[in-house]
């Protein structure tokens, strides 16, 4: 089992920045990739960014150049640095961890971009 706890969400003005963190615990040795997803009201959950154990990353087109995903494999913490935030980035952001057998989710953290 893997447990995930997100932190760092909040309210920010357009153009501002936020940093999300996800702390993993439990059977973290079984994780081969971690990522961030988001779900806006009335919309499906979508991938924001993903990072593998080797450090390979992939981003949604909508966040490329603005968001940066990083991971500390020793401390089992994943971060998402979000810059130049837009109102359309408003959503609940979820941390995800993948093992060979299943995926795990955090409880989510709200990000609201509004003036």
C-alpha positions in Angstrom: 0.0 0.0 0.0 1.0 3.5 -0.7 -0.3 6.6 1.0 -0.2 10.0 -0.6 -0.7 13.4 1.0 -0.9 16.6 -1.0 -0.3 20.2 0.2 0.2 23.7 -1.1 -3.0 24.5 -2.8 -4.8 27.8 -2.4 -6.1 31.0 -4.0 -3.8 33.0 -6.3 -4.2 35.8 -8.7 -3.8 35.3 -12.5 -0.1 35.4 -13.3 0.9 34.2 -9.9 2.7 31.0 -8.7 2.0 28.1 -6.4 4.0 25.0 -5.4 2.2 21.8 -4.7 3.8 18.9 -2.8 3.0 15.3 -2.5 4.5 13.1 0.2 4.4 9.4 -0.3 4.7 6.8 2.4 4.3 3.0 2.8 5.5 0.7 0.0 7.2 3.5 -1.9 9.9 1.1 -3.3 7.2 -0.3 -5.6 6.5 3.1 -7.2 7.8 3.5 -10.8 6.1 6.8 -11.7 4.3 9.6 -10.0 2.2 12.4 -11.4 -0.3 15.2 -11.0 -3.8 15.2 -12.3 -6.5 17.8 -12.0 -10.3 17.9 -12.2 -12.2 21.1 -12.8 -16.0 21.3 -12.0 -18.0 19.5 -14.7 -14.9 18.1 -16.4 -13.1 14.8 -16.4 -9.9 14.3 -14.5 -6.9 15.0 -16.7 -3.2 14.4 -16.6 -1.1 17.5 -15.8 2.4 16.1 -15.5 4.2 12.8 -14.8 7.7 11.9 -13.8 9.3 8.4 -13.7 11.9 7.0 -11.4 14.6 7.8 -13.9 13.5 11.4 -14.1 11.7 11.4 -17.4 8.9 13.9 -17.5 5.8 14.5 -19.6 3.4 17.5 -19.5 0.0 18.3 -20.8 0.2 20.8 -23.7 -1.8 23.3 -21.7 0.9 23.6 -19.0 4.1 23.2 -20.9 6.5 26.0 -20.2 4.6 27.1 -17.1 4.6 24.0 -14.8 7.6 22.0 -13.6 7.4 18.6 -12.0 10.2 17.3 -9.8 10.8 14.4 -7.4 13.1 13.6 -4.5 13.3 9.8 -4.6 15.1 9.7 -1.2 12.5 11.7 0.7 9.6 10.4 -1.5 8.3 13.8 -2.2 7.0 15.1 -5.5 6.5 18.8 -6.3 4.7 20.7 -9.0 5.9 24.3 -9.5 3.1 26.2 -11.2 4.0 29.6 -12.7 2.0 32.1 -14.8 -1.2 30.6 -13.5 -4.4 31.2 -15.5 -8.1 31.0 -14.4 -8.4 27.9 -16.5 -5.9 26.2 -14.2 -8.5 26.3 -11.4 -9.2 22.7 -10.3 -8.7 20.1 -7.6 -5.2 18.7 -8.1 -4.5 15.1 -7.3 -1.3 13.3 -6.7 -1.0 9.8 -8.3 1.6 7.0 -7.8 1.8 4.0 -10.0 3.1 0.6 -9.2 3.1 -2.5 -11.4 -0.3 -3.6 -10.0 -2.3 -0.5 -9.3 -2.4 3.3 -9.0 -2.9 5.3 -5.8 -4.4 8.7 -5.3 -4.1 11.5 -2.7 -7.1 13.3 -1.3 -6.7 16.3 -3.6 -5.9 20.0 -3.0 -7.8 22.9 -4.4 -6.1 25.4 -6.6 -8.2 28.6 -7.4 -6.9 31.2 -9.8 -8.9 34.3 -9.6 -8.6 38.1 -9.2 
